Amino acid sequence: MNLKAAVLGGGSWGTTVASLVADNLPTKIWARRQDVVDEINRAHSNESYLPGVELSGQLTASSDMEEVIRDADLLIMGVPSKAMRETLQRAAQYLRPWVPVISLAKGLEPETRYRMTQIINEVLPGHPPGVLAGPNLALEVAKGYAAASVLAMEEEVVVKRLQPYFRRGLFRTYTNTDVIGCELGGAFKNVIAIAAGMGDGAGAGENTRSAVVTRGLAEMTRLGVAMGGKAATFAGLAGLGDLMATCTSPLSRNHMVGEQLGQGKALVDIIRDMNQVAEGVRSSKVVVELAELHGVEMPISQEVYKVCHQGALARRSFHGLLRHRPGAESDSG
């Protein structure tokens, strides 16, 4: 079958996935900025988000959403979580029935506490929703480094049908039917990455970062299971794998935010100087609310929330976390 793919969002990850899929299917990407569209079509590059990367020559771009979507057999949402609902609402008028919709965003909607596939279900009922998750730093994937990801959908037949379109070169894609676990892993790990960055910025050391990552994974798993995810998912690519990449790489936006917070820089100034979104800042509030709703202790996430939303000082908050009285390792705190 000659399927066609549409990608909405011309940022780093949206462009990376669009370029990857374009080698398997005819693919068009929609971007708000006309200069980005022109650059992709003319030079097969997107230097604003992926410096030094040559995109697939098969990828085309447009700032006309209807043109990109109207003939699509697969819709990939590459916009940040804060723009997901609005963009889906715009897309609804152009999208043909029953077209699968795959989210690339790793965040939660603050007002509803929804995962992205829940928003897809609400705005586009009847369209099979899914998520692409895993340790996928956009620049490395775009440059062809070896990497692996998980394509998660509840419908096993559909996810296996789409799986080959998300593979290319050294980029491997596995399937999973635990959509809840894969989505929550992607959202939760951004909050833990800010905490790890705070420690690095404060000069806490490698041992401390390892402890934050390990205890952070325990927090993620507890809440994820309480919300209906599977524990095994959090030990896989969408959980531990993504957590490791985001907590340790200099390419990680959330770690970078935490690191600068740990060095004493104000959050408003950090965000102002960024040209991309660090999902963990918004997600920290939702994660704390969900933890309270489900009766799950998440001390690391709680401290990140205090820094990002209550004006707490990162260094003081991080040291307070280290003074948190521990129990048995298997305990909830």
N, C-alpha and C positions, 0 to 999 in steps of 0.2 A: 504493500500500500504506500502511496506517495503522500505521507502525512506532512503537515506543516506546523511549525512551532512559532509562537509569539512570546516575547519576553518584555515585560513592563519594568522599566527601571534601568538607567544607564550608569549606575554607580559601579564600584569595583567588583562586587560579587555578581550582580546582575549581568554585567558585561562579560565576566569570565565564563559564567554558565552559558550565556548566549553563544559565545565563541566556541565553546566545547560542543554544544548541541548542534551548532551549524555545520559541523563536519559530518553529522549523521542525518540531519533533516534540513530542508529549506527553512531558514530561521530569520525572522525580522525582530529587531529590538526597538522599543519606543523609549525615547528620552525627552525630558522637558526642554533641555537646552539645545538650541539649534546648532550651536558650534560643536557640541559633542556628536550630534547626528552627522554633520558635514564631515567631521574628522574620521568617523568610523567608515563612512562611505568612500571618502577620498583616499585616506592614508591607511586604513585598516588598523587604527590605533585609537586609544582613549587615554592620552597622556595625563589628563587631570587626575585620573583614578588608578591607572595601570601604567606607570612610566616604564618605557623601554620594552613594552610587550607588543608583539605583532599578533593581531587578531586574525581569526579565520577569514580567508578571502571570500568565503561563502556567506558571511554575515552581512546583512543590510540593515539600515536604520532609517527611522522616520520619526518626526515629531507629531504626526497625525495618528492618534490612537486607533481610529476606525480602520485606517489602512493596514495597520499592524495586526489587528485582531480579527477582522471580518472573515477571513478564510482559514483561521487557525484551527487545528485539530488538537493542540496542546497549548495551554496557557501557563506561563511561568511567571510568578510574581516576584520581581527582584527589588521591590521598594521596601523601605524600612517599615517596622511595625506601626509607627505613628501615621503613616500614609496608606496603610493597607485598606482600611474600610472605604475611604474616599476614592481610592483608585479602583477598587472592585466595583463600587457603585457607578463610576464612569464607564467601566468596561462592560457592565451588564447589558447595555443597550446594543452592543456590537457583537457579543459572543453568541455563537450558535449553541443549541441545546446539547447537553451531555458531554461537553468538552471537559476533560480533566484539568484541574487547576492545582499547580504545585507551588507552594510557598518556599522562598529562600530566607525569609526573615526569622531571626532568633530573638523574639521579644514577645511581650504580652501587652494587651490593650488595657490601660489603666482603669478606664471607666467601667468596663465590664469584667475585667480579669480574664478575658477570653484568650485562648490560643489562636493562632492565625487560621487554622483549619476550621475552628468554630465560627470565625468571622466569614470565611468562605461559604460555609454551610448556610449561614444566615442570609448573606447577601445574594448568593448564587445557588439556591436550592436545586438539587438534581445534578449538580456538577461534582464528580468524584474528587474530593480534596486530598492533597498529600503534602509532604514536606521533604526537602533535601537537607540532611543534617550530617554533621561530622566535623573532624579536625581539618577544616578547609580554609586556610589563609589564602585570600584571593590572589595575591601577587604570585605566590609560589605555584598555585594551580595553573594560573595563566601562563607562567613561564615553562610549564611542562614537568615540574617536579613530581616525583611519585607521591600519590596521595590516595586516600580512600574515603568514601562517603556512604551514606545510607539513604535510600529512597523509601519512604514509609507511606503506605496507604492501607486502609482497612480491607479493600478489595484485592485479594492476592492475585487474581487473574489479571487485573488491570496493572498492578505494580510490576509484575513480571513482564508484561507487554511493553511497558515504558522503560524498563531498566536498561536495555541496550542503547537507548538514545542519550543516556547520561554517562556513557563510557567513552574515553578517548585516550590513546597512548598509555601513559602510566597512571592515569586516573581511573580507579576501580570503583564501581558502585554496587553495593549490596542491597538487598531488600529486607523490609521489616514490616509487619502488620501492627506493631505497637506505635501508633501515631502519637498517642498521648505521651508516652515515655520519650520518644525522639524529640518532640517539640519542647517538652519541659526541660530536657537535658540541655538543649540549645539555649533556652532562655535563662535557666538557673546559672549555668557556668559563667555567664557574663558578669554576674554579681560577684561570684567567687574570684574571678579574674581581677576585678577592681580591688578586692581585699589583698590578693597576692601582690598587686602593683603597689598598694599602699605600704606593704612591708618592705618591698624592694626600695621604694623611694625613701623610706625611713632608715635604710641600711640594716635591715633585720637579719639578712643572711640566708644561705641556701637551706639550712635546716628548718628555719621558720617557714619559708615558702613551701617546703615539702609537707610540713604539718598543716598549713592552711589548705593546700590542695587536697590532702587526704581527708581532713575533717570536713572540708567543703563538699567533697564527694559524698560523704556520709549524710550531710544535710540534704543535698540534692536528692539522694536516693530515698530518704525517709519521706520527704514531702511528695516526691514523684509517685511513690507507691501508694501513699495515702490518697492521691488524686486519681488513681486508676492505672498508672504505668507499671511496667514490669521491672523488677530489680535487675534482671539480666541486661536490660537495655542500658541502664546507667553504668554498667561495667563494660560496655562496648564502645563503638566509635562515636555514637551520638551523646555519650555521657563522659566517661573517663578520657576517651581519645580527644574529644573537643575541649574538655577541661584542661588537659595537659598543654595543648597548643596555645590556648588563649591565655593561660597563666604564665607562660614562659617565653613567648616569642616577642621580639621587639616590633613585629608587624601587627600585634594585637592592639586594637583601639582601646578596649576596656582596660587592659593592663597598663597601657600608657596613661590613661586617665588616672588610675589608681596611683601610679608611680609619681605623677606630678602632684597629686594630692598629698602623698607622703612627703614630698619635698617642700610642702607649704604653700603651693599655688592654689588660688581660689578656683572653685569649680566653674564659676561663670566665665573666668578668663580662659580656662582650658577649653571649654566648649566653643567659645567665640573663635579660638584659633584653629579649630578643626574644620575640615571640609567634608567629613563623614560622620556617621552617627555611631555613638557608643551606646548600644542598647541597654547595657547594665545599669546605667543611671536611672532611666525610667523604670526598668524592671524591678529594681530593688524595692521600691514601694509596694508593688503588686505582690512580690514574693513574700514580704513580711506580712501583708494582709492575708495571703493564702495560708501561710504558716499558722497564724492565729486562728483562722477559720477551721483548720484541720487539726489543731492542737499539737503542732509539731514544733519542737525547739530548734531554732536556727540562729545561734549566737553570731556567727560570722556575717550572715546576711543582715542581721539586725544592726550590726555596727556600720556596715556599708550604707544602710538606709539612713542612719543618724548623720553620717557625713554628707550624703548627697541631698538630703531633704530636711534636715533639722539643724544644719549649720555646725555640727560637731567638728572639732579639729581632727584631721586624719591621724596624726601621730599619737594624740592622746587616746583616740578611739581604738587604734590598733594596739597600743600598750594595755589598754583596759581589757581588750579581748584576750591578750596573753595571760592576764591575771585571773581570767574566768576559772573558777574552781572545777577541775575535771573529776569525773567519776570513772567508772569502768569504760573501756574503749567501746564496748557494745551498747553503752547507755545512749540516751537521746541527746545529751548535752555536750 
